[in-house]
Amino acid sequence: MLPILGASTIGTAIEWYDFFLYGFLAATVFPKLFFPELDPVAGTIAAFTTNFVGFLARPIGGAFFGWFGDRVGRKSTLIATLLLMGIATALMGLLPGYAQIGLAAPLLLSILRFLQGAGVGGEWGGSVLLSMEFGDDRRRGFWTSWPQTGVPVGLALSALAVLAFQALFPGTAFFTIGWRIPFLLSAVLIVVGLYIRLRILETPAFRRVKQEGRVSHIPVLEVFRHYWREIILSALLRSAEQAPFYIFTTFLLAYGVKVLKLSTNLLYAGLVITAIISFVMMPTYSAISDRVGRKRWYMIGCVLMAAFAFPYFLLLQTKMSVIVVIAIVLSISLFHDWLYGPQAALISERFGTSLRYSGASLGYQLASITAGGPAPIIATYLVANSKTIIGPTAPSYTLIAGFIIFMAVVSFISTALLREYSGKAAAQDVTEPEAAAVGSK
């Protein structure tokens, strides 16, 4: 399993490096480079809106590459997503700013962000299925958690890259040339990822589907016809993890610097520390979910996330470096990872093999539109308008904490409606006779 886990995890880490790099710089650099004529709040919202374009593209990428993955295979699709993501990211490093080409600059930035998002949309499903379809049912949560660890690895790499080049290019030099280099380095990472992925085999489950002639002709249409309920619930159950995560990362960089006056180095350092811890915690939580049941584990995590919403912001308000880092670590390595680690198995095991790539990708990526993508935009708006909405006496973070609690409630209810598959075989294809028996229970 080691080569398989390496191919899925390292490739995913490279793609998330690309994706997070944009999110980080959207909070700090892009408002000045691509939206200089807007005031700071409007510029930040505009930059976060281009960031959201990537989230809008993720379900589209999930649908397209899901079709490709269910028709052609997991391996070929993962090579295609890596190339798309890496090339789009490297090209961002060559983009002129607004001062050079005017409105064409943010337009080109949005197009490249869309391509980035499409690549991520197809990446997750393939990486998870690679681990799932080579692994065993009893430890499905554990095996599928390894591609999930690509998120903290990508988070750490992107944060370290920004920290390093901020140090090498201090002051205005970072805004002119320094920010570009981490994007250009993506070209090197593509080569590493391709070398690893070209050496793996197609999964046994997909090879069996091809041999038996059960390859779907139009996977996207068929998956909506047979698994529409699973797709909707999969998207909604991610609310408690997806929205808070982008508040705890992308939004934190803008809120921490502009509202709390914290240093970017402190925030990036906190993200690197929590990413290292997450690499251990995600597989640990997922292994526990194999024993106690993923549904129960996930519902407990939703309650914990809701309970932490207000304490998180109270910890940040201290502005003490150690306390701020503790808040970052708790928010991601404990409460987020509790949900995100087992999530890959929780979603992918509900779909039969012939439609699994499409179903899992769509369910997972739709949450980028309903929760993850809008979260930094909503949070920025709520902070800027909190006095108007709830009065001058309530803390500016009150509505954001309420938003996190609402997302947790949505996830709790959605998860409660799911069937438990922990320790059992994953869902059968709807075309197989035994699937009817399973569905009638």
FENFEN-V485632 format. One record per helix or strand of 2 or more residues. SS is the DSSP state (h for helix, s for strand). FROM is the first residue (numbers start at 1). TO is the last residue. Records with the same first field share a line. If there is no record, write none. Layout:
SS = FROM-TO, FROM-TO
//
This chain:
h = 2-28, 30-34, 40-71, 74-92, 98-101, 103-134, 137-168, 172-184, 186-197, 204-211, 219-237, 239-258, 264-292, 294-317, 321-348, 353-384, 386-390, 398-416, 433-439
//
